[in-house]
């Protein structure tokens, strides 16, 4: 079906974007609308807005903006959005159809080559091709279709309500945890499941406990098994167990029936994926059964590591902000936009790299406009960057290797108590002594708790 956009834009404003209009306190002096002064803004200091305060003392990068300036920023971003919505058409539709066709040809061709994977050259070619095909299907195709980026085409085969991807997490559950939760509460600690995946410390203001010492290891395991990790936190296992333990079944969490229903869906999807990759296709390879099993395992591992790295680069590098739950109370549309801008980071690179990341290399633009066609992010990125620079906001970006290294450094640094990493550079012996003392105290407390439990049970 050839599609053009003859009608007016049909996509609704993202559910994640509050539609509230800015309000003004009549007792407060109105701040001026941001005035352009060359490439910068003549910024008026806030008249009534209280900057976000953090116990760690980290400065609020938005403290220089007034409420009126933030809402003006939101209106400028709205204008970019409306412009793209009005210009979608046959070229965009042709793009996604071409990507889908290319991915399917690549996957079928790679699986055909793997029929002869008993021979090392065929194994290498087939595994490499299948890895790329799986990455394309998850990143540029599945992720973006399920965001509703292509629903305007009215093509039932390329629609967020019908697409099921090559992934352990069922589309239905992923859309809830990702579209509804992550994109609504981007980088809000305790609300955004993508922030640390529920297993990591992601901000200095989070209370440190010894269990966080293992988070570099947890993160590595999560990277290798990423699709299963996503399926697990789509289920919100930790929240369910916490509420069950506290006797709050169904209150602010999933009740037992819902959890079991969703768990059944996840297990069914995992069984489908395992059967396809490790039974059906290897059996079709005949004598190449075991090499094909290995090829599929490697392709899934490569896809998991790549996806994890791209997402880490968009949320964890140095310079990306996190937010407390209290900071989003009464959040306006402009403030929601602002949070997306300073809570995300981009990856610079070639067109091929952008394609392989599903254009999540333009993570800032994606968080601002999650339902706009992904092929348009590169077009609007310079305008978003200019806007941020005029409002004196940092546009965090860098090459892939730099962003991955920065994200991992954050993971390692935050696995330790605040200040330990910095102190270790200047006084490693002192840090070692403090660590030994802390470990001894923690061990003593743990032993004391264990002893009390034993005594209470035997008395």
C-alpha positions as CSV (number, residue, x, y, z in Angstrom):
1,X,0.0,0.0,0.0
2,X,1.5,3.3,-1.1
3,X,0.8,5.9,1.5
4,X,1.0,9.7,1.5
5,X,0.1,12.1,4.2
6,X,-2.8,13.9,2.6
7,X,-4.7,14.5,5.8
8,X,-3.6,16.7,8.7
9,X,-1.2,15.3,11.4
10,X,-3.0,12.6,13.3
11,X,-0.6,11.7,16.0
12,X,-1.6,13.0,19.4
13,X,0.7,14.8,21.7
14,X,2.8,12.2,23.5
15,X,1.0,10.9,26.6
16,X,4.3,11.4,28.3
17,X,4.2,15.2,27.8
18,X,2.1,17.1,30.3
19,X,-0.1,19.5,28.4
20,X,-0.4,22.0,31.3
21,X,0.0,25.7,30.5
22,X,2.4,27.8,32.5
23,X,0.9,29.7,35.3
24,X,2.1,33.0,36.7
25,X,1.9,34.3,40.2
26,X,0.5,37.8,40.2
27,X,2.7,38.8,43.1
28,X,5.8,37.9,41.2
29,X,7.6,39.9,38.6
30,X,7.1,38.4,35.2
31,X,10.4,37.2,33.5
32,X,11.0,38.3,30.0
33,X,10.5,35.9,27.1
34,X,14.0,34.7,26.2
35,X,15.6,37.3,23.9
36,X,18.1,36.2,21.3
37,X,21.5,37.9,21.5
38,X,23.5,36.5,18.6
39,X,23.8,32.7,19.3
40,X,23.1,33.1,23.0
41,X,20.2,34.1,25.1
42,X,19.9,37.2,27.2
43,X,18.6,35.1,30.2
44,X,16.5,36.8,32.8
45,X,17.1,35.3,36.3
46,X,14.1,33.3,37.7
47,X,11.6,35.4,39.6
48,X,9.9,32.5,41.5
49,X,11.3,29.2,40.4
50,X,13.2,27.2,43.1
51,X,16.1,25.2,41.7
52,X,16.3,21.5,42.3
53,X,18.2,20.9,45.5
54,X,20.4,17.8,45.9
55,X,22.0,16.6,49.1
56,X,25.2,15.9,47.2
57,X,25.5,19.6,46.4
58,X,25.5,19.1,42.7
59,X,24.3,22.3,40.9
60,X,21.0,22.4,39.1
61,X,21.9,23.0,35.4
62,X,18.5,24.7,34.9
63,X,18.8,27.2,37.8
64,X,19.3,30.1,35.5
65,X,15.9,29.6,33.8
66,X,12.6,31.1,35.0
67,X,9.3,29.3,34.7
68,X,8.3,31.6,31.8
69,X,11.5,30.8,29.9
70,X,11.0,27.1,30.4
71,X,7.5,27.3,28.9
72,X,8.8,29.4,26.0
73,X,11.4,26.7,25.4
74,X,8.5,24.2,25.4
75,X,6.7,26.2,22.8
76,X,9.7,26.3,20.5
77,X,10.0,22.5,20.8
78,X,6.3,22.1,20.1
79,X,6.8,24.1,16.9
80,X,9.5,21.7,15.7
81,X,7.2,18.8,16.5
82,X,4.3,20.2,14.6
83,X,6.5,21.0,11.6
84,X,7.7,17.4,11.4
85,X,4.1,16.0,11.9
86,X,2.9,18.1,9.0
87,X,5.7,17.0,6.6
88,X,5.5,13.2,7.0
89,X,4.7,11.5,3.8
90,X,5.7,9.0,1.1
91,X,9.4,9.4,1.6
92,X,9.2,8.4,5.3
93,X,6.9,5.4,4.5
94,X,9.4,4.3,1.8
95,X,12.2,4.5,4.3
96,X,10.7,2.2,6.9
97,X,9.6,-0.3,4.3
98,X,13.0,-0.4,2.8
99,X,14.6,-1.0,6.1
100,X,12.2,-3.8,6.9
101,X,12.8,-5.4,3.5
102,X,16.6,-5.1,3.9
103,X,16.5,-6.7,7.3
104,X,14.4,-9.6,6.2
105,X,16.6,-10.3,3.2
106,X,19.7,-10.1,5.4
107,X,18.2,-12.5,8.0
108,X,17.0,-15.0,5.5
109,X,20.2,-14.9,3.6
110,X,22.3,-15.3,6.8
111,X,20.2,-18.3,8.0
112,X,20.6,-19.9,4.5
113,X,24.4,-19.5,4.8
114,X,24.2,-21.1,8.3
115,X,22.8,-24.3,6.7
116,X,26.4,-24.9,5.8
117,X,27.8,-23.5,9.1
118,X,29.8,-26.8,9.6
119,X,32.3,-24.9,7.5
120,X,34.0,-22.1,9.4
121,X,33.8,-19.4,6.6
122,X,30.0,-20.0,6.3
123,X,29.7,-19.9,10.1
124,X,31.5,-16.5,10.3
125,X,29.5,-14.9,7.4
126,X,26.2,-16.3,8.6
127,X,26.8,-15.3,12.3
128,X,27.9,-11.7,11.3
129,X,24.9,-11.3,9.0
130,X,22.4,-12.6,11.6
131,X,23.9,-10.4,14.3
132,X,23.3,-7.3,12.1
133,X,19.8,-8.5,11.2
134,X,18.8,-9.0,14.8
135,X,20.2,-5.5,15.8
136,X,18.3,-3.9,13.0
137,X,15.0,-5.7,13.9
138,X,15.2,-4.7,17.5
139,X,16.6,-1.2,17.2
140,X,15.5,0.6,14.1
141,X,12.4,-1.5,13.4
142,X,10.8,-3.1,16.4
143,X,11.6,-0.4,19.0
144,X,10.4,2.5,16.8
145,X,7.3,0.8,15.4
146,X,6.1,-0.1,18.9
147,X,6.5,3.6,19.8
148,X,3.8,4.3,17.2
149,X,6.2,6.2,15.0
150,X,4.7,4.7,11.9
151,X,1.0,4.4,12.9
152,X,0.1,7.3,10.7
153,X,0.7,5.2,7.7
154,X,-2.4,3.1,8.6
155,X,-0.6,0.0,7.5
156,X,-1.7,-2.9,9.8
157,X,1.5,-4.8,9.2
158,X,3.7,-1.9,10.4
159,X,1.7,-0.7,13.4
160,X,2.3,-0.4,17.1
161,X,-0.7,-2.5,18.0
162,X,0.3,-5.5,15.8
163,X,4.1,-5.7,15.7
164,X,5.8,-8.5,17.7
165,X,9.5,-8.3,17.8
166,X,12.4,-10.8,17.9
167,X,12.9,-10.4,21.7
168,X,12.3,-12.2,24.9
169,X,9.9,-9.5,26.2
170,X,6.4,-9.5,24.8
171,X,5.5,-6.3,22.9
172,X,2.5,-5.6,25.2
173,X,4.5,-5.6,28.4
174,X,7.5,-3.7,26.9
175,X,5.2,-1.0,25.6
176,X,3.9,-0.5,29.1
177,X,7.2,-0.3,30.9
178,X,9.0,1.6,28.1
179,X,6.5,3.9,26.4
180,X,4.3,4.6,29.4
181,X,6.7,4.5,32.3
182,X,10.2,5.2,31.0
183,X,9.2,8.0,28.6
184,X,6.9,9.6,31.2
185,X,9.4,9.4,34.1
186,X,12.7,9.7,32.2
187,X,15.6,9.4,34.7
188,X,13.3,9.8,37.8
189,X,14.8,7.6,40.5
190,X,12.2,5.1,41.7
191,X,9.9,5.7,38.8
192,X,11.9,5.0,35.6
193,X,12.6,1.3,35.2
194,X,15.3,1.9,32.6
195,X,17.3,3.9,35.1
196,X,19.7,1.3,36.6
197,X,17.2,-1.5,35.7
198,X,16.3,-1.7,39.4
199,X,19.7,-3.2,40.4
200,X,22.1,-0.4,40.3
201,X,22.9,2.9,42.2
202,X,22.6,5.6,39.6
203,X,23.0,8.8,41.6
204,X,25.2,10.1,44.4
205,X,22.1,11.0,46.4
206,X,20.9,7.4,46.6
207,X,21.9,5.8,49.9
208,X,24.9,3.5,49.4
209,X,24.8,-0.1,50.7
210,X,27.5,-2.8,50.3
211,X,25.5,-4.7,47.8
212,X,26.2,-1.9,45.3
213,X,29.9,-3.0,45.2
214,X,28.9,-5.7,42.8
215,X,27.1,-3.5,40.4
216,X,29.8,-3.5,37.7
217,X,29.4,-7.3,37.7
218,X,25.6,-7.1,37.7
219,X,25.8,-4.7,34.8
220,X,28.0,-7.0,32.8
221,X,25.7,-9.9,33.3
222,X,22.7,-7.8,32.4
223,X,24.5,-6.7,29.2
224,X,25.1,-10.3,28.1
225,X,21.5,-11.4,28.9
226,X,19.9,-8.0,28.2
227,X,16.7,-9.2,26.5
228,X,15.9,-11.4,29.5
229,X,16.8,-8.6,31.9
230,X,14.3,-6.4,30.1
231,X,11.7,-9.1,30.2
232,X,12.2,-9.4,34.0
233,X,11.9,-5.8,34.8
234,X,8.9,-5.5,32.4
235,X,7.3,-7.9,34.9
236,X,8.3,-5.5,37.8
237,X,9.4,-8.5,39.9
238,X,11.0,-6.4,42.6
239,X,8.0,-4.2,43.1
240,X,5.7,-7.2,43.2
241,X,7.8,-9.1,45.8
242,X,8.2,-5.9,47.9
243,X,4.4,-5.3,48.0
244,X,3.8,-9.0,48.7
245,X,6.2,-8.9,51.6
246,X,4.5,-5.9,53.0
247,X,1.1,-7.4,52.6
248,X,0.0,-4.8,50.0
249,X,-1.0,-7.2,47.2
250,X,-2.3,-5.1,44.4
251,X,-1.7,-1.7,46.1
252,X,0.6,0.5,44.0
253,X,1.8,-2.7,42.4
254,X,0.7,-5.9,40.6
255,X,-1.7,-8.3,42.3
256,X,-0.9,-12.0,42.2
257,X,-3.3,-12.7,39.4
258,X,-1.9,-10.0,37.2
259,X,1.7,-11.0,37.9
260,X,1.0,-14.6,37.1
261,X,-0.8,-13.6,33.9
262,X,2.1,-11.4,32.8
263,X,4.6,-14.1,33.9
264,X,2.9,-16.6,31.7
265,X,3.1,-14.3,28.7
266,X,6.9,-13.8,29.3
267,X,7.6,-17.5,29.6
268,X,5.6,-18.2,26.5
269,X,7.5,-15.6,24.5
270,X,10.9,-16.9,25.8
271,X,9.8,-20.4,24.8
272,X,9.0,-19.2,21.3
273,X,12.4,-17.4,21.0
274,X,14.4,-20.4,22.3
275,X,12.5,-22.8,20.0
276,X,13.1,-20.7,17.0
277,X,16.8,-20.0,17.6
278,X,18.0,-23.2,19.3
279,X,15.7,-25.9,17.9
280,X,14.0,-25.2,14.6
281,X,16.7,-23.4,12.7
282,X,19.5,-25.7,13.9
283,X,17.4,-28.8,13.0
284,X,17.0,-27.3,9.5
285,X,20.8,-27.2,9.3
286,X,21.1,-31.0,9.6
287,X,24.8,-31.8,10.1
288,X,25.4,-28.2,11.0
289,X,23.0,-28.4,14.0
290,X,25.6,-27.5,16.7
291,X,27.4,-24.8,14.7
292,X,24.0,-23.2,14.0
293,X,23.1,-23.3,17.7
294,X,26.4,-21.6,18.4
295,X,25.8,-19.0,15.7
296,X,22.4,-18.1,17.0
297,X,23.8,-17.8,20.6
298,X,26.6,-15.5,19.4
299,X,24.2,-13.4,17.3
300,X,21.9,-13.0,20.4
301,X,24.9,-12.1,22.6
302,X,26.2,-9.5,20.1
303,X,22.7,-8.0,19.8
304,X,22.3,-7.9,23.6
305,X,25.7,-6.2,24.2
306,X,25.2,-3.7,21.4
307,X,21.7,-2.8,22.6
308,X,22.8,-2.5,26.2
309,X,25.7,-0.2,25.2
310,X,23.5,2.1,23.1
311,X,21.0,2.5,25.9
312,X,23.7,3.0,28.5
313,X,25.1,5.8,26.3
314,X,21.8,7.5,26.2
315,X,21.2,7.5,30.0
316,X,24.4,7.1,32.0
317,X,27.3,9.2,30.7
318,X,28.8,12.0,32.7
319,X,26.7,15.1,32.3
320,X,23.3,13.4,32.2
321,X,21.0,14.4,35.1
322,X,18.8,12.2,37.3
323,X,15.7,13.5,39.2
324,X,14.0,12.9,42.5
325,X,10.3,12.0,42.6
326,X,9.4,15.2,44.3
327,X,11.0,17.3,41.5
328,X,8.3,16.3,39.0
329,X,5.3,17.2,41.1
330,X,3.1,19.6,39.2
331,X,5.4,19.3,36.2
332,X,4.4,21.4,33.2
333,X,4.8,20.6,29.6
334,X,7.9,22.8,29.3
335,X,9.4,21.2,32.4
336,X,8.8,17.8,31.0
337,X,10.6,18.8,27.8
338,X,13.5,20.3,29.9
339,X,13.9,17.0,31.8
340,X,14.2,15.0,28.6
341,X,16.9,17.4,27.3
342,X,19.2,17.3,30.4
343,X,18.4,13.6,31.2
344,X,19.6,12.2,27.9
345,X,22.8,12.0,25.9
346,X,23.6,11.5,22.2
347,X,26.2,9.5,20.3
348,X,28.0,11.1,17.3
349,X,28.9,9.1,14.3
350,X,28.1,8.0,10.7
351,X,24.7,7.4,9.1
352,X,25.4,3.6,9.3
353,X,26.0,3.9,13.1
354,X,22.8,5.9,13.5
355,X,20.9,3.2,11.7
356,X,22.4,0.5,13.8
357,X,21.4,2.3,17.0
358,X,17.8,2.6,15.8
359,X,18.6,6.4,15.7
360,X,18.8,6.2,19.5
361,X,22.2,7.8,18.9
362,X,19.8,10.9,18.8
363,X,18.6,10.0,22.3
364,X,17.9,13.6,23.2
365,X,15.6,14.1,20.2
366,X,14.0,10.7,20.8
367,X,13.1,11.5,24.3
368,X,11.7,14.8,23.2
369,X,9.7,13.3,20.4
370,X,9.3,9.5,21.0
371,X,6.6,9.1,18.4
372,X,8.2,11.0,15.5
373,X,9.7,8.9,12.7
374,X,13.2,7.9,13.7
375,X,14.6,8.9,10.2
376,X,13.8,12.5,11.0
377,X,15.9,12.8,14.2
378,X,19.1,13.7,12.3
379,X,17.2,16.5,10.5
380,X,16.0,18.2,13.7
381,X,19.1,17.4,15.9
382,X,21.0,20.7,14.8
383,X,17.9,22.7,15.7
384,X,17.5,21.1,19.1
385,X,21.2,21.6,19.8
386,X,21.0,25.3,18.8
387,X,17.9,25.7,21.1
388,X,19.7,24.1,24.0
389,X,22.8,26.3,23.5
390,X,20.7,29.4,23.3
391,X,19.1,28.5,26.6
392,X,22.5,27.7,28.1
393,X,21.8,24.0,28.5
394,X,24.5,21.3,27.9
395,X,23.9,19.1,24.8
396,X,25.7,15.9,25.9
397,X,27.2,14.0,22.9
398,X,30.3,12.2,21.9
399,X,31.6,9.2,19.9
400,X,30.4,5.7,20.9
401,X,33.7,4.6,22.6
402,X,33.8,7.8,24.7
403,X,30.1,7.5,25.8
404,X,30.4,3.8,26.6
405,X,33.6,4.5,28.7
406,X,31.9,7.4,30.5
407,X,28.8,5.3,31.3
408,X,30.8,2.4,32.7
409,X,32.9,4.9,34.7
410,X,29.6,6.1,36.3
411,X,28.6,2.6,37.1
412,X,31.9,1.8,38.8
413,X,32.1,5.2,40.6
414,X,28.6,4.9,42.0
415,X,29.2,1.3,43.2
416,X,31.4,2.9,45.8
417,X,30.5,5.2,48.7
418,X,30.5,8.9,47.8
419,X,34.0,10.3,47.6
420,X,35.9,7.0,47.7
421,X,36.9,7.1,44.0
422,X,38.2,10.7,44.3
423,X,40.0,10.0,47.5
424,X,41.6,6.9,46.1
425,X,43.5,9.0,43.6
426,X,45.2,11.1,46.3
427,X,45.4,8.7,49.3
428,X,45.0,5.1,48.2
429,X,46.5,3.8,51.5
430,X,44.0,5.8,53.5
431,X,41.1,4.6,51.4
432,X,42.2,1.0,51.8
433,X,42.3,1.4,55.6
434,X,38.8,3.0,55.6
435,X,37.5,0.2,53.4
436,X,38.9,-2.5,55.7
437,X,37.4,-0.8,58.8
438,X,34.0,-0.4,57.1
439,X,34.1,-4.0,56.0
440,X,34.8,-5.2,59.5
441,X,32.0,-3.1,60.9
442,X,29.6,-4.3,58.3
443,X,30.6,-7.9,59.0
444,X,30.2,-7.5,62.7
445,X,26.7,-6.0,62.2
446,X,25.7,-8.9,59.9
447,X,27.0,-11.5,62.3
448,X,25.1,-9.8,65.1
449,X,21.8,-9.8,63.1
450,X,22.4,-13.5,62.3
451,X,23.0,-14.4,65.9
452,X,19.8,-12.6,67.0
453,X,17.8,-14.5,64.4
454,X,19.2,-17.8,65.6
455,X,18.5,-17.0,69.3
456,X,15.0,-15.8,68.5
457,X,14.2,-19.0,66.6
458,X,15.6,-21.3,69.3
459,X,14.1,-19.6,72.3
